[in-house]
Amino acid sequence: MASSDRKTAWIVYGTIVVAGLLIVFLNFGTEPLSSSQSRTEENIDREALAKVAPTMSDKAYHLRYESEDQCITCHTQGVMGAAIMPHDPRENCAECHKVKES
C-alpha cells in the first residue's frame, strides 16, 4: 500500500471516529428536557407562581385540605374529571392553589 493510500485511509477512519463521537455527544451529552424544565420551575418566584396557579373549587374535599397526598390521588389519575397536574408534586399544594372565593 502506498503512503498516500494510508494517509487517505487514516483521514477516512479519523472522520468516522469524530462523526461517531459527535453523534454520541449530541444524543447523550445534552440534558433531558424534563430535567431542565424542573429546574426552571424551581427558580420561579413562589408568589408569582401562586398568582397564576389555578384556584381550587369550593367543593368539600378541597375545603378540608390535609396533605398533597389527597391532591395527588385525584390529580394524577383524573379521578371524577380532576385536571391532571402539569408539574411534579410539591410539598404543599395549598401554597400556590387557593380555594376559589365565592
VMD Tcl script that draws the C-alpha trace (Angstrom):
set ca {
  {0.00 0.00 0.00}
  {1.37 3.36 -0.98}
  {1.94 6.15 1.51}
  {-0.83 8.31 0.02}
  {-3.32 5.41 0.32}
  {-2.51 5.02 4.04}
  {-2.90 8.73 4.56}
  {-6.31 8.65 2.84}
  {-7.37 5.66 4.95}
  {-6.38 7.46 8.20}
  {-8.32 10.54 7.14}
  {-11.43 8.44 6.39}
  {-11.16 6.50 9.68}
  {-10.48 9.66 11.64}
  {-13.52 11.35 10.10}
  {-15.70 8.35 11.01}
  {-14.45 8.37 14.61}
  {-15.02 12.11 15.01}
  {-18.51 11.83 13.46}
  {-19.33 8.94 15.81}
  {-18.21 10.89 18.87}
  {-20.22 13.89 17.74}
  {-23.36 11.75 17.35}
  {-22.87 10.21 20.81}
  {-22.37 13.64 22.38}
  {-25.43 15.13 20.69}
  {-27.63 12.22 21.76}
  {-26.37 11.65 25.30}
  {-24.36 14.71 26.25}
  {-27.24 17.12 26.49}
  {-29.56 17.47 29.44}
  {-33.06 15.94 29.06}
  {-35.87 18.49 28.66}
  {-37.75 17.31 31.74}
  {-34.71 17.86 33.95}
  {-34.07 21.40 32.72}
  {-37.79 22.10 32.85}
  {-37.92 21.08 36.53}
  {-35.02 23.40 37.33}
  {-36.78 26.27 35.58}
  {-39.92 25.65 37.63}
  {-37.88 25.63 40.85}
  {-36.45 29.06 40.01}
  {-39.85 30.71 39.58}
  {-40.77 33.03 42.44}
  {-43.40 31.26 44.58}
  {-45.55 34.41 44.88}
  {-45.61 34.87 41.12}
  {-46.49 31.21 40.67}
  {-49.33 31.47 43.20}
  {-50.84 34.31 41.16}
  {-51.13 32.15 38.04}
  {-51.87 28.77 39.66}
  {-55.44 27.57 39.10}
  {-57.74 28.02 42.06}
  {-59.45 25.07 43.75}
  {-63.21 24.79 43.62}
  {-65.08 25.27 46.88}
  {-66.10 21.60 47.00}
  {-65.94 19.98 50.44}
  {-62.91 17.85 49.56}
  {-60.89 20.97 48.72}
  {-62.01 22.81 51.86}
  {-60.64 20.06 54.13}
  {-57.15 20.01 52.60}
  {-54.78 17.98 54.78}
  {-51.86 17.00 52.58}
  {-50.62 16.82 48.99}
  {-51.36 13.07 49.02}
  {-55.06 13.95 48.87}
  {-54.48 16.11 45.80}
  {-52.18 13.63 44.07}
  {-54.75 10.84 44.39}
  {-57.15 12.67 42.07}
  {-54.89 14.97 40.08}
  {-52.51 12.28 38.76}
  {-55.30 9.96 37.61}
  {-58.06 12.38 36.61}
  {-60.50 10.98 39.20}
  {-64.01 12.42 38.71}
  {-62.73 14.68 35.93}
  {-59.98 16.31 38.01}
  {-57.41 18.16 35.90}
  {-54.10 16.31 35.58}
  {-51.39 18.40 37.25}
  {-48.80 19.62 34.72}
  {-45.89 19.72 37.19}
  {-44.06 17.48 39.65}
  {-45.65 17.09 43.09}
  {-44.78 19.83 45.57}
  {-44.63 19.77 49.37}
  {-47.70 21.93 49.87}
  {-50.32 22.25 47.12}
  {-52.24 24.93 49.05}
  {-49.18 27.19 48.98}
  {-50.00 28.08 45.36}
  {-53.51 26.74 44.81}
  {-56.08 28.65 46.88}
  {-59.79 27.91 47.26}
  {-61.87 29.98 44.86}
  {-63.74 32.71 46.74}
  {-67.50 32.53 46.20}
}
mol new
graphics top color blue
foreach p $ca { graphics top sphere $p radius 0.5 }
foreach p [lrange $ca 0 end-1] q [lrange $ca 1 end] { graphics top cylinder $p $q radius 0.2 }
display resetview
